[in-house]
Amino acid sequence: MPIKDILVHVGSSPACADRLALAANLARRYDAYLIGAGAPESPTAEDRFRTMLRSAGVVGEWRGIIGLPESFVARQARGADLVILGQHDPDEPTGLDAPEDVILA
């Protein structure tokens, strides 16, 4: 099964750097389109994602979360072949507490 669209949840915590690196590596490997989703009130997350796109040479877009984070990410995941989420991080203020919240949304 080809991987053409990858969705990654982007936050502002330090742990997000590993998640972005994984997403960029997979997007390059599979020549996939990378979609970053994060809180619109967190310009740090969007800047971090856009910087990663440029430095990794990956094509993609940013989608600011509208409404409940878990519901938004679940809706966006329907169009993705692969979804990359982090684990619970108390330093992450985006409201997406755990991957199971998205699965159950």
Rosetta blueprint (number, residue, H / E / L):
1 M L
2 P L
3 I L
4 K L
5 D E
6 I E
7 L E
8 V E
9 H E
10 V L
11 G L
12 S L
13 S L
14 P L
15 A L
16 C H
17 A H
18 D H
19 R H
20 L H
21 A H
22 L H
23 A H
24 A H
25 N H
26 L H
27 A H
28 R H
29 R H
30 Y H
31 D L
32 A L
33 Y E
34 L E
35 I E
36 G E
37 A E
38 G E
39 A L
40 P L
41 E L
42 S L
43 P H
44 T H
45 A H
46 E H
47 D H
48 R H
49 F H
50 R H
51 T H
52 M H
53 L H
54 R H
55 S H
56 A H
57 G L
58 V L
59 V L
60 G E
61 E E
62 W E
63 R E
64 G E
65 I L
66 I L
67 G L
68 L L
69 P H
70 E H
71 S H
72 F H
73 V H
74 A H
75 R H
76 Q H
77 A H
78 R L
79 G L
80 A L
81 D L
82 L E
83 V E
84 I E
85 L L
86 G L
87 Q L
88 H L
89 D L
90 P L
91 D L
92 E L
93 P L
94 T L
95 G L
96 L L
97 D L
98 A L
99 P H
100 E H
101 D H
102 V H
103 I H
104 L L
105 A L
